[in-house]
């Protein structure tokens, strides 16, 4: 997808839609809870209270939300962030301003919504710079592209959040995220939100009717996987 202009018209139209829709969340103003995987246990959690994701629950990934770019950290604080839709090239690292700290690191992200189990209706933003996440992101994006190229209208991947691990000689047990696709859906269940509504992409009335609305806060749960 390095040269969008060489894509067939149908796929190019899809790419244009991806770029327009992804703009709604690239500024971090979506209001979604952040999803993360605990690096010591491989357990997924979301939100300020770090509610554990129910094991085996299904999550629909917004195919319009793939983003990539750079983030810079220093002393535990974010010094800068530059994110663009996945269908657009990221700026050269050499073109980014000097912000100090640990310098600029590649970062990727995507938006997803739970569609089964106790977390159903929960919407999250999964974003980070860890190597495992970047590999999972790349693999998922390739699957979406292949699905669209095949002409299949069901281009929303529904995944189960899992983790794998390996033993590192220096750092010990390393956990990596696994976004396992269990089915494909033709319904976009993710709400595209932005703190600037007037700049949000247009969404058809049919799509709006399909979007689940759950504004009540999710209770915190403590879950542990069976050993």
Secondary structure, 3 states (H helix, E strand, C coil): CCCHHHCCHHHHHHHHHHHHHHCCCCCCCCCCEEEEECCCCCCEEECCCCEECCCCCEEEECCCCCEEEEEEEECCEEEEEEEEECCCCCCCHHHCCCCCCCCEEEEEEEEEEECCHHHCCCEEEEEECCHHHHHHHHHHHHHHHHHHHCCCCCCEEEEEEEEEEEEECCCEEEEEEEEEEEEEECCCCCCCCCCCHHHCCCCCHHHHHHCCCCCCCCCCCCCCCCC
